[in-house]
């Protein structure tokens, strides 16, 4: 019982956002205020973030949702690639619903489950959840097998509702806490960024449950990427992100990798090649807590190094 309580407390770690970093390729297309300039990186100051939160609190007190603070009504899709996640998926779907409900957007989102023919029956669990939440709220997009992460996102986008304006990409193993969803939405609304990505390496961000080997691997990947292609982001390997829909569609057409290297390449190309603005918010990454195994292996590391070398020559 004590062990379960400790694991549950890790899941409740909420990613606060005391600061937001906005990375560009050296030019700012839309003025932001207040900002401070630092070698091509634009940082929204504490005062600006607090002021946005203050306005949000006042309007939320009158019953307005986060999107209504800016006078718009966006629609969000959450794409969840799954493989052997039957035990994690019910928790994940419930927490996503709770996060959107908390900010008054319970009718403005959908979840796309892209299952790669999981042998543990993940798709059957998803079908049961679909009967509970409805086929408009929870969409099933099964595939014949493991065909790569990038193609999973493409497949998920093909099932997104036509009214969708923004897309979340998340892991289904509970390592990405859905309680951070409001922080991503606030960040995009206040910075007008094209992409908001979670970072484990600034502010209140961090990791929980990693061994020393995993920490060294992640840190080395980010440091090597900074040295070779200078993406001006603190965390290029994370996969917890919010995109403007048209931006994600454009990047999916431009980026070829199928595996985990997708996360790095899409950020590098977004900033250097297409000049999209990318904002960062701190998150706490919690290593998968209850069920399943990490899918990161030697093959993914080799693919990452190869793609990084290619980008260093192309960009």
KAWODA-V319553 format. One record per residue. N is the residue number from 0. RES is the residue in one letter. PSI is psi in degrees with one decimal (NA if undefined). D_LAST is the distance of its C-alpha to the last C-alpha in Angstrom with 2 decimals. Layout:
n={N N}
res={RES RES}
psi={PSI PSI}
d_last={D_LAST D_LAST}
//
This chain:
n={0 1 2 3 4 5 6 7 8 9 10 11 12 13 14 15 16 17 18 19 20 21 22 23 24 25 26 27 28 29 30 31 32 33 34 35 36 37 38 39 40 41 42 43 44 45 46 47 48 49 50 51 52 53 54 55 56 57 58 59 60 61 62 63 64 65 66 67 68 69 70 71 72 73 74 75 76 77 78 79 80 81 82 83 84 85 86 87 88 89 90 91 92 93 94 95 96 97 98 99 100 101 102 103 104 105 106 107 108 109 110 111 112 113 114 115 116 117 118 119 120 121 122 123 124 125 126 127 128 129 130 131 132 133 134 135 136 137 138 139 140 141 142 143 144 145 146 147 148 149 150 151 152 153 154 155 156 157 158 159 160 161 162 163 164 165 166 167 168 169 170 171 172 173 174 175 176 177 178 179 180 181 182 183 184 185 186 187 188 189 190 191 192 193 194 195 196 197 198 199 200 201 202 203 204 205 206 207 208 209 210 211 212 213 214 215 216 217 218 219 220 221 222 223 224 225 226 227 228 229 230 231 232 233 234 235 236 237 238 239 240 241 242 243 244 245 246 247 248 249 250 251 252 253 254 255 256 257 258 259 260 261 262 263 264 265 266 267 268 269 270 271 272 273 274 275 276 277 278 279 280 281 282 283 284 285 286 287 288 289 290 291 292 293 294 295 296 297 298 299 300 301 302 303 304 305 306 307 308 309 310 311 312 313 314}
res={X X X X X X X X X X X X X X X X X X X X X X X X X X X X X X X X X X X X X X X X X X X X X X X X X X X X X X X X X X X X X X X X X X X X X X X X X X X X X X X X X X X X X X X X X X X X X X X X X X X X X X X X X X X X X X X X X X X X X X X X X X X X X X X X X X X X X X X X X X X X X X X X X X X X X X X X X X X X X X X X X X X X X X X X X X X X X X X X X X X X X X X X X X X X X X X X X X X X X X X X X X X X X X X X X X X X X X X X X X X X X X X X X X X X X X X X X X X X X X X X X X X X X X X X X X X X X X X X X X X X X X X X X X X X X X X X X X X X X X X X X X X X X X X X X X X X X X X X X X X X X X X X X X X X X X X X X X X}
psi={-41.3 -39.6 -42.6 -40.9 -39.6 -41.7 -41.3 -36.8 -31.7 -39.0 -31.5 -3.2 113.1 137.4 101.1 160.4 77.2 -18.6 155.1 132.2 133.5 114.6 136.4 175.5 18.3 -5.8 146.9 118.4 -31.0 127.8 140.7 148.2 136.8 151.0 160.5 137.4 135.2 94.8 53.9 -2.8 129.9 124.0 121.8 122.4 164.9 -38.6 -42.2 -42.1 -43.5 -40.5 -42.0 -44.1 -35.4 -45.0 -41.4 -43.5 -41.8 -42.0 -33.8 -29.5 -26.0 11.5 10.6 145.6 172.2 -43.8 -29.8 -17.0 -35.8 3.4 21.1 169.7 79.5 164.4 132.0 139.3 141.6 115.1 122.4 98.8 135.0 146.3 114.0 55.1 28.9 -33.9 -26.9 -31.1 -44.0 -39.1 -44.3 -46.2 -41.6 -41.0 -35.8 -45.7 -42.1 -39.2 -45.9 -36.7 -35.9 -29.7 16.8 23.1 29.1 -19.7 11.2 38.1 161.8 155.7 129.7 114.2 113.0 98.2 132.4 54.6 51.0 128.7 -13.8 1.0 25.7 -41.2 -37.1 -38.4 -42.0 -37.6 -37.4 -42.7 -34.6 -37.1 -27.5 -44.4 -18.3 149.5 -11.3 -31.2 -36.7 113.6 132.5 130.4 70.8 154.5 170.4 -19.2 -172.3 109.2 9.6 153.8 -44.5 -42.1 -26.5 -40.5 -41.5 -43.7 -41.2 -39.6 -29.4 -16.3 4.4 143.5 149.1 -22.9 -2.3 134.6 -23.3 149.3 126.6 138.1 124.6 158.7 147.5 4.9 14.7 7.5 -23.3 114.4 116.2 -17.4 -11.3 -7.5 -45.4 -34.5 -39.5 -43.8 -45.2 -42.4 -46.3 -36.8 -38.8 -27.1 -16.2 33.9 157.4 -30.9 138.0 125.4 143.3 143.4 138.9 0.8 11.3 159.2 -130.1 7.1 159.3 -175.8 155.0 124.0 0.5 145.7 175.0 -38.9 -43.7 -38.4 -43.2 -42.3 -47.2 -46.4 -41.8 -40.4 -43.0 -41.5 -41.2 -39.3 -41.8 -41.6 -37.8 -37.5 -4.0 65.2 -7.8 31.6 149.3 -20.0 102.3 -8.3 -4.8 158.9 11.0 101.7 156.8 126.6 146.7 138.1 -48.3 -28.3 -44.9 -41.5 -41.7 -45.5 -36.8 -31.8 -27.5 -27.5 128.6 -32.4 145.6 -22.9 -153.1 -17.9 -17.6 -41.9 -42.4 -48.9 -37.1 -35.0 -42.6 -46.6 -37.3 -39.8 -50.9 -39.5 -42.2 -4.8 36.0 151.4 130.8 121.0 148.3 140.2 140.6 137.7 160.0 115.2 120.4 117.7 147.0 129.5 -39.5 -52.4 150.3 179.0 154.3 141.8 9.1 122.9 -170.8 -39.7 -43.2 -36.5 -42.8 -43.2 -38.7 -47.4 -40.0 -43.9 -36.7 -41.6 -41.3 -42.2 -37.2 -29.8 -30.6 -35.7 NA}
d_last={52.38 50.97 47.96 47.29 47.65 45.12 42.58 43.34 42.87 39.36 38.56 39.97 37.53 36.07 32.64 33.59 31.14 32.30 28.97 25.96 22.50 20.31 16.60 14.71 11.69 14.40 16.71 19.61 20.69 24.03 26.15 27.08 30.14 30.78 27.45 26.53 23.38 21.74 18.55 16.67 18.47 21.45 24.33 27.24 30.26 33.15 35.38 33.16 32.90 36.65 37.47 35.60 37.40 40.68 40.43 39.52 42.58 44.89 43.88 43.83 47.38 48.38 47.01 43.64 40.62 37.23 35.99 39.17 38.34 35.82 38.22 36.27 36.75 33.53 33.77 31.82 31.01 30.46 28.96 30.35 29.39 32.40 33.69 37.01 37.16 40.69 41.96 39.05 38.59 41.83 40.97 37.44 38.72 41.52 39.30 36.86 39.90 41.29 38.13 38.04 41.81 41.71 39.79 41.78 39.27 41.24 41.45 37.86 35.92 35.76 34.57 33.07 33.87 31.83 33.89 33.02 36.67 37.50 40.61 41.93 42.68 39.94 40.15 43.91 43.55 41.06 43.63 46.28 44.16 43.52 47.29 47.45 44.64 44.82 42.65 40.99 39.98 38.98 37.38 37.25 34.49 35.30 33.48 34.93 33.13 30.04 27.16 24.24 23.17 20.60 23.29 25.84 24.11 23.99 27.63 28.56 27.10 29.36 32.32 31.48 34.10 33.62 34.47 31.61 29.36 27.54 26.55 26.79 25.25 27.45 28.81 32.44 33.65 34.53 31.81 30.51 33.42 34.05 35.87 32.52 32.04 33.81 31.49 28.43 30.32 31.48 28.05 26.59 29.72 29.79 26.14 25.43 22.08 20.32 19.94 22.12 21.39 23.91 23.42 25.68 24.81 26.03 29.44 31.73 29.12 29.82 30.64 34.08 35.35 32.63 33.80 32.41 30.36 28.52 27.90 26.51 24.21 22.76 22.50 20.89 18.20 17.39 17.67 15.48 12.67 13.31 13.31 10.18 7.62 10.26 10.72 13.99 16.13 19.06 19.02 16.11 18.36 21.11 22.09 24.54 22.99 24.20 22.37 23.51 24.46 22.65 19.36 19.82 20.86 17.77 15.47 17.85 17.55 13.76 13.43 15.25 16.17 19.86 20.54 19.95 16.27 16.05 16.64 13.66 11.07 12.72 12.50 8.85 8.21 11.40 10.56 7.14 7.26 11.06 12.28 14.90 17.10 17.62 20.90 22.15 25.79 27.46 28.84 31.01 29.85 33.05 32.95 34.74 38.32 40.81 39.85 37.41 34.96 31.33 29.18 26.51 27.02 25.81 24.20 21.97 20.99 20.15 18.03 16.14 15.49 14.45 11.88 10.52 10.45 8.71 5.79 5.89 5.91 3.82 0.00}
//
